[in-house]
Amino acid sequence: MHMNRNHVLKSTDGLNDESRSDVEIRQLGATDAQAFSSLRRELTADNPIPMGLTMEEELSRSLEGFEEQLSYPAPNAAFGAFCDGELVGSAAVAWQSRFPSSRHKAILWGTFVSPRFRRRGLGRLLLEHAIAHASAHAVRRVNLTMYSPNDAAEQLYQSLGFVRYGVEPEAVCLNGVYHDGVQMSLLLGP
Ligand SMILES: CC(C)(COP(=O)(O)OP(=O)(O)OC[C@H]1O[C@@H](n2cnc3c(N)ncnc32)[C@H](O)[C@@H]1OP(=O)(O)O)[C@@H](O)C(=O)NCCC(=O)NCCS
């Protein structure tokens, strides 16, 4: 599925009844930076481990940095889930190299859903959008790093076909505690 930046998709398939209405998935851009930052801060305050940053570090990030991150040139893309107009979740894919030798793989980043909107199918829906976008751009493998422990994310990734391929020991140190970086990969191609 190819979606340009201005494409708005009303998508409710796969959502449970509670969230079937008023959910919009669309590509994010620089004008969403403030909402994206606020959502990240909410997530980090709830639990910094999945985000891989302390609250102090998250608060130090500039709006300009998020504007830049959400403006990476196509086919890089970040998708947002909006409930009643509020950004409540995201998932993004990025290509780390411009060389053809590495264009068959993309990184999944920025996958999160507000604690107020979880277990309604939004995380799965966002990932399906990000993966479909990668697939439409000839990606064969989608890779990600997940800081552990994170049972919710790991179950979600596994249910979509991601498998572990490595672990970076002590990938981040948050508030004096080390957390491993679990590397997972999804094979899309034959
Ligand atoms: C992981 C996360 C994105 C899931 O979002 P969500 O909208 O609640 O997920 P969904 O409702 O689409 O659930 C999809 C599946 O994920 C798994 N899952 C989600 N939350 C779970 C939990 N608390 N415990 C176990 N499994 C869970 C289940 O397999 C679920 O399927 P089911 O509802 O049919 O059982 C969300 O918990 C989150 O934002 N966590 C913090 C940030 C994070 O961990 N991001 C990933 C970084 S690598």
The ligand as an SDF file (V2000), in Angstrom:
LIG
                    3D

 48 50  0  0  0  0  0  0  0  0999 V2000
    3.3690   -2.4630   22.5000 C   0  0  0  0  0  0  0  0  0  0  0  0
    2.2020   -1.4880   22.2600 C   0  0  0  0  0  0  0  0  0  0  0  0
    2.5550   -0.5660   21.0920 C   0  0  0  0  0  0  0  0  0  0  0  0
    0.9450   -2.2840   21.9130 C   0  0  0  0  0  0  0  0  0  0  0  0
   -0.0740   -1.3520   21.5860 O   0  0  0  0  0  0  0  0  0  0  0  0
   -1.6310   -1.7300   21.7290 P   0  0  0  0  0  0  0  0  0  0  0  0
   -2.4030   -0.7510   20.9460 O   0  0  0  0  0  0  0  0  0  0  0  0
   -1.9890   -1.8910   23.1440 O   0  0  0  0  0  0  0  0  0  0  0  0
   -1.6270   -3.1600   21.0160 O   0  0  0  0  0  0  0  0  0  0  0  0
   -2.8800   -3.9500   20.4000 P   0  0  0  0  0  0  0  0  0  0  0  0
   -4.1250   -3.5980   21.1280 O   0  0  0  0  0  0  0  0  0  0  0  0
   -2.8800   -3.7630   18.9300 O   0  0  0  0  0  0  0  0  0  0  0  0
   -2.5030   -5.4530   20.7740 O   0  0  0  0  0  0  0  0  0  0  0  0
   -1.9430   -6.2890   19.8100 C   0  0  0  0  0  0  0  0  0  0  0  0
   -1.3290   -7.5030   20.4940 C   0  0  0  0  0  0  0  0  0  0  0  0
   -0.1940   -7.1190   21.2600 O   0  0  0  0  0  0  0  0  0  0  0  0
   -0.0680   -7.9940   22.3850 C   0  0  0  0  0  0  0  0  0  0  0  0
   -0.1930   -7.2020   23.6110 N   0  0  0  0  0  0  0  0  0  0  0  0
   -0.5160   -5.8850   23.6920 C   0  0  0  0  0  0  0  0  0  0  0  0
   -0.4750   -5.4820   24.9780 N   0  0  0  0  0  0  0  0  0  0  0  0
   -0.1210   -6.5680   25.7010 C   0  0  0  0  0  0  0  0  0  0  0  0
    0.1210   -6.7890   27.0780 C   0  0  0  0  0  0  0  0  0  0  0  0
   -0.0200   -5.7960   27.9860 N   0  0  0  0  0  0  0  0  0  0  0  0
    0.5100   -8.0110   27.4790 N   0  0  0  0  0  0  0  0  0  0  0  0
    0.6600   -9.0050   26.5870 C   0  0  0  0  0  0  0  0  0  0  0  0
    0.4410   -8.8660   25.2630 N   0  0  0  0  0  0  0  0  0  0  0  0
    0.0770   -7.6680   24.8270 C   0  0  0  0  0  0  0  0  0  0  0  0
   -1.1940   -8.9920   22.2850 C   0  0  0  0  0  0  0  0  0  0  0  0
   -0.7180  -10.0940   21.5450 O   0  0  0  0  0  0  0  0  0  0  0  0
   -2.2110   -8.2030   21.4800 C   0  0  0  0  0  0  0  0  0  0  0  0
   -3.1080   -9.0120   20.8160 O   0  0  0  0  0  0  0  0  0  0  0  0
   -4.5190   -9.3670   21.5280 P   0  0  0  0  0  0  0  0  0  0  0  0
   -5.1000   -8.0720   21.9930 O   0  0  0  0  0  0  0  0  0  0  0  0
   -5.2880  -10.0080   20.4210 O   0  0  0  0  0  0  0  0  0  0  0  0
   -4.1730  -10.2670   22.6540 O   0  0  0  0  0  0  0  0  0  0  0  0
    1.8930   -0.6600   23.5450 C   0  0  0  0  0  0  0  0  0  0  0  0
    1.7740   -1.5410   24.6410 O   0  0  0  0  0  0  0  0  0  0  0  0
    2.9440    0.3830   23.8600 C   0  0  0  0  0  0  0  0  0  0  0  0
    2.8900    1.4870   23.3490 O   0  0  0  0  0  0  0  0  0  0  0  0
    3.9040    0.0290   24.7370 N   0  0  0  0  0  0  0  0  0  0  0  0
    4.9350    0.9880   25.1250 C   0  0  0  0  0  0  0  0  0  0  0  0
    5.8200    1.3610   23.9710 C   0  0  0  0  0  0  0  0  0  0  0  0
    6.4560    0.1520   23.3680 C   0  0  0  0  0  0  0  0  0  0  0  0
    6.7270   -0.8480   24.0130 O   0  0  0  0  0  0  0  0  0  0  0  0
    6.7640    0.2580   22.0510 N   0  0  0  0  0  0  0  0  0  0  0  0
    7.5200   -0.7650   21.3530 C   0  0  0  0  0  0  0  0  0  0  0  0
    8.9560   -0.3660   21.3690 C   0  0  0  0  0  0  0  0  0  0  0  0
   10.0100   -1.5370   20.5360 S   0  0  0  0  0  0  0  0  0  0  0  0
  1  2  1  0
  2  3  1  0
  2  4  1  0
  2 36  1  0
  4  5  1  0
  5  6  1  0
  6  7  2  0
  6  8  1  0
  6  9  1  0
  9 10  1  0
 10 11  2  0
 10 12  1  0
 10 13  1  0
 13 14  1  0
 14 15  1  0
 15 16  1  0
 15 30  1  0
 16 17  1  0
 17 18  1  0
 17 28  1  0
 18 19  1  0
 18 27  1  0
 19 20  2  0
 20 21  1  0
 21 22  1  0
 21 27  2  0
 22 23  1  0
 22 24  2  0
 24 25  1  0
 25 26  2  0
 26 27  1  0
 28 29  1  0
 28 30  1  0
 30 31  1  0
 31 32  1  0
 32 33  2  0
 32 34  1  0
 32 35  1  0
 36 37  1  0
 36 38  1  0
 38 39  2  0
 38 40  1  0
 40 41  1  0
 41 42  1  0
 42 43  1  0
 43 44  2  0
 43 45  1  0
 45 46  1  0
 46 47  1  0
 47 48  1  0
M  END
$$$$
